[in-house]
């Protein structure tokens, strides 16, 4: 990226984040009464242009000079050295000396219809990454010249790069689809939260998913509140995602089919007074089947090595026996999810009652999943399955 572009993008982010901050202060479209609202992410198109002439070793990339292998005309066809794709920043190039093949991997944020193609000198079609021949993509055969692999210009559009001849010069055009987060970690004081994303109108509407622990993610619906917001000669739409946070870390991921994804953490510490009033979270399958007696709150603060007592009763005749399981996960910030499975406790059910405890000896944020005895009929299986009835959250201070 040129220095001029870097300056433009930096200015764009600053301007957009200022605009988002204005929305946070109660601007247009706020629809969750009492909810906290934060600038979440900005998505935009970064346009690129490369111009080169036949026989010249100099090209213009976004207005700045770039030394390149010359554009060649061979048997009436135009060819470019594959190295130029890497020099332009549109992708990566690899050479397989054993197979005498060149591999072009276009950047994820460029998105051609075929991001990864393999080229072989003298062959009139490229190959997919798995070696499958793309015979429907016929082309003038690539060739080797002075140790460089040259491919026909006509194949570039299939990899997301538009080409155009004008006044004896060949111009490539492509765009990076970019996304930046305002912050990768936010600490909040309330349960209701609204995350704002500004995305350039040419891009598809982004999505947001929230981690549920153990590798599970669930999608959240967003609401487009404003369209055509003009900033730095671009037009943006604003979408807000409303969510109800759980105590402790709430990992979320902003996803775009074109600009990739970014993950951030929203941390809610409810404080002792609010925590005492938080109920144990029960899922749909557990609402009518189990009642948790202890702990009385869905969020508990413990010292390292302190026991967490768990007890309750089953409200339904099925299941009437078996074991209630407690799956204990610790939050891993590197993975941005509750992926460290620390232990699993089994609590025997007797006369519909169960009780037991778990020891949390290491500091951190914990998710404890309450899993039913096996009572659910599973299609095509003789053994019955268990259901996820609910969850507890805990934070453990320090180390034992």
N, C-alpha and C positions, 0 to 999 in steps of 0.2 A: 504494500500500500504506500502511496506517495505521501510526503509530508503534508501536502495540501489536503489530501483526503483525510489523513489522520486528524488534522485540525478541524475539518468540517464535521467529522463523526463525533469528536469530543464536544464540539459546540452543540451538535444535535442532541446528544445525551443530556447535557446540562440543561438545555432549553426544555426538553421533554420532562425531565425530572422536576424542574421548577413548575411546569404546567401541572404535573401530577400532584405536586405538593399543594397547589391551589385547590385542586379537587378535594384533597384531604381536609382542607379547612372548611368544608361544607359547600363545595361548588355544585354545579349542575348535576342532577342525576343521582344524588345520594338517596338510597332507597331502603337502607336498614337503619331504623331509628336506634341511636345509641351505639351503633357498631363502630369499631375502629377501622379506619381505612388507610391503606398504605400504597405508595408507588411500588408496583411489583416488578414489571419488566417492560422493555421497549423492544419492538421488532421492526426491522426496516430492511429495505433493499439497498445494497451497495453496488452500484453499476460500474462495470469495467469495460474498457475499450482498448484494443490493440490494433495498430495500423502498421502494415508492412508492405514493401514493394518487391517485385521480383529482382533477384540478384543482389539485394542490399543486405548488409549485415547489421543494419540499424533499424529498429522499430520504435514506435511511440506507444508506451503503455500509460494510459490515463494522463497523456500529455507530457510524459517524461521519457527521455531517451533510454532505450534498452538494447544491449548488444545481443543479437540472435543469429542462429544459422539462417542463411538466406532462403527466401521463398523461391522454390524451383518450379519451372514449367517443363514437364516431361511428356512427350507425345500428345501435346495439346491439353494436358491436365495439370492442375496446380497442386503442388505438394508442400507440406511443411514438416520440419523435423519435429519428432515427438518431444524432444527436449524443450521446445518452445512452450508447450503446455505447462510444464513445471516452472519455467522461468517467469511465465505470466502470472503464476499463483493460482491457476485454475485447477490444478490437480498434481498428482505424483506419477512418476514414470519409473518403471523397473525393467531391467533387461535380464532375460533368462538365457544365459550363454549356452547352456546345454541344449535347449530347444531352439535357440536362435529366434526367440520371440520377444516382442516388446509388450509390456502391460501398461495400460493407461488407467489410472484410478482417479476419476474426477472427484473433487471435494464434495462432501455430503451436503454442504450448503449451496452448491450450484445446481444439482439435481437435473441431470439429463435423463432421457428415457432409458439410457444404458450407461450407468455410472462406471462400470468396469468392463473394459474390452481388451482382448489379446490380439495382437497383430503379428503376422508372419510374412516375411518378404516373399513375393511371388504368388500369394494366395489372394483370391478375389473376394474373400469374405473374412470378417473377423471372427473371433471365438468368444464365448462367454467365459467367465472366470472358472467354470467347472470343465472347460474344454469342449463344450458343445458348439458346433459350427453354426454361425448365424448366416445360413445360406440365403435368407431373404434379404439381407443387407448387402447387396452386390456393390462392388466398388472397384475402381482401377487398382491393380495390385500394388501394395507398398514395396519399397525397394531400399537397399542399403547403399549409401553414398558417403565415401570418406569416413567410414566407421559410424555413420549416423543412420537411424531408421527414419525414413520419410513415409508419411501416410497422405492420402488424398484429402484435400480441403473439404470435399463433399461429404465426408463422414463425420466432421466435427459437430453438426447440428444434432446428431443422434446422441452425442455426449453432453448436450446442454449449451453448446457454443454456436451462436448464430454467426453467419458469415455473409459478407456483402462486398462486391466489387464496385468501385467508383473511382473514376479518373485515374485508372491504372494502378490503384492501390487496393489491397485486401484488408478489410476491417473485420475483426472478431468482436463480438459483443456477448457478454454474459453478466450475470448478477449473483453476488453472494447474498444469501438470506441470513441476516444477522439477528441475534438476540442478546440482550444484556439485562442482568438483574440489577435493581437498585441496591440490593443487599442480599447476601446469601444467608444471613441470620437476622431475625427480628425477635425482640423480646416484647411481649405485650402484657397488658394488665386486665384485659377482659376476654370473655369467652367468644363473643360474636366478632367476626373479623371480615373485612372486605378487601380483597386484593385486586388492584387495578393493573390492567395490561393495555398499553398503547401499541397498536400494530398498523403498519402501513396498509393502505386500502388494497393494494395489489396482492397482498398475502392472504392466505386462508385464515379463517377464524381460529385462534389458538384454543387449546384445551388445557384443563387443569385436573390433576389427579392427586389424591392424598394417600399416603402410606397407611396401611392398617395393621402392620406387624407381620413378621414371618414371611415377608416377600409379597404380601397381597396389597393391591392398590385399587382404589375406587375413584370413579370419575365424578367431578362436580360440574353442575350446570352453571354457565355464565350468562350474563345479560348485557347485550350491546346497548350502551346508553347514549353514545354520541358518535356521529359519523362526520367525516370530512374536516377534522381538526387540522388546520394548516400550520406546519412547523418546518422551517428550513426548506421551503419549496416542495415539501412532501405533504400528502394528505393521510391522516391517521384516523382510525376508529378507536374508540375506548370501550373496553369490555370489563365488567366487574364480576368477580367471583365471590359469592357469599359462602361463608363456612362457619360452622360451630366447632371450636377447638376443643381438644381433650387436654387435660393437665399434662404439663411437661412438653417434650418436643413433638411438633407436628410437622413431619416432612411433607413437602408438596413439590410437585414437578409441573412446570409450565411446558407444554408440548406444542410443537408446530410440525405439520407434515413437511414443511419446507425449510425451517430454520433450526431444526433439531430440538433439543430439550435442555432445560436448566433446572437444577434442584436447589431448593432453599429450605430453611428450617424456621418455623414460627414457634417460639417457645412461650408457653403460658404458665406462669407460676401464680396460682389462684390465691396464695396467702392462706394462713391458718384458718381465718374465719370463713372464707368462702369455701375452702377445701372441706371443712366439716359439714357443709350443707350439700356437697355434691353426692348424688346417689350412685350406687354401683351401676355401671352401664350393662344393661341386659339387651341381647339381640332378640329378634322376633321369635326365634325358636325357644328362647329361654324365658320370655316374659310370663307365660302361663304355666311354666313347669318348675321353676325354681325360685326360692326366696333366700337371699343372702342375709344372714344375721350378723356376721362379722367378716370383715370390718364394716362399720356402719357408713363409712364414706368410700366413695370410689377412688379417692386419692389420699395416700398416706405418706408421711415423711418419717423415715426411720434412721437410726444410727447403724453403722456397719456392724453386722453380726446380730442385730436385733431380729426377733422372730415376728413374722406377720401371721396372726391367727386368722384362719378362714373357716367359717361354718355356715350351715344353712339347712334348708329342708326342701324336699321335692314335693311339689304340689299336685302331681299327677300320678295315677296308679301305674303308668308305664313311662319311665322305668321305676320299679319299686326296689331294685337292688342293683348291685354292681359297684363301680368305682367312679367317683368324680375326679377328673384329672386337672391339675394346675400346671400349665405350660408357662415357664418363666423365661422371658426374653429381655435382654439388656440392649439399650439403644447404642448403636455403633455409628458415630458421626462420619466416619470415612465412607460407610455404605449408605448413610442417611436413611436408616431404617432400623427397626428392632430385629436384627438378624442374629445376634448372639444368643443362642439357646443355652441358658445356664443350667437348668434342671427341669425335672418333671416330677411332681408329687402326686401320689395316689391316695385319695380319701375314700375309705370304705363307707358304703351306704348301709345303715342299719335302721330299720323301722322308719325309713324315709328321711333320716337325719344323716348328716355327714359333718365331720370336723377334723381339723388338723392344722399344721403350720408349715411355713417355709422359712428358711434362714437365708437372708440376703447379706452376704459377707463382703461384697465389693461395692464401692461407691458407683453411682450412676443412676440413670433413669430406667425404670422397669415397666414392662407390660406383662401382666399375669392373665393368661386366658383361662377361662372356666369352661371345661369340656365335659359334656354329659357322659353317663354310662352308655353302653352300646344298646340302643333300643330301636333305631331307625331301620326300616326295611330298605335294602339296597337292591336296585334292579339288577337281576342276573347274578346275584351273589347270595350264598347261603348265610354268611356271617353278617350280622347286623352292624350298622355304623353308628358313630357318635356324632353329636352336634355341638357347635360352638355356642354356648349359652350366654356368655358375657365376658366382661373383662374388668380388671382392676389396674390402677396405675400407682406407682410408688417411686419415690426418689430416696436414695440412700446417700447419706452424707459421709464423705471421707472413706477411709479404709479401716478394717478391723485392727 
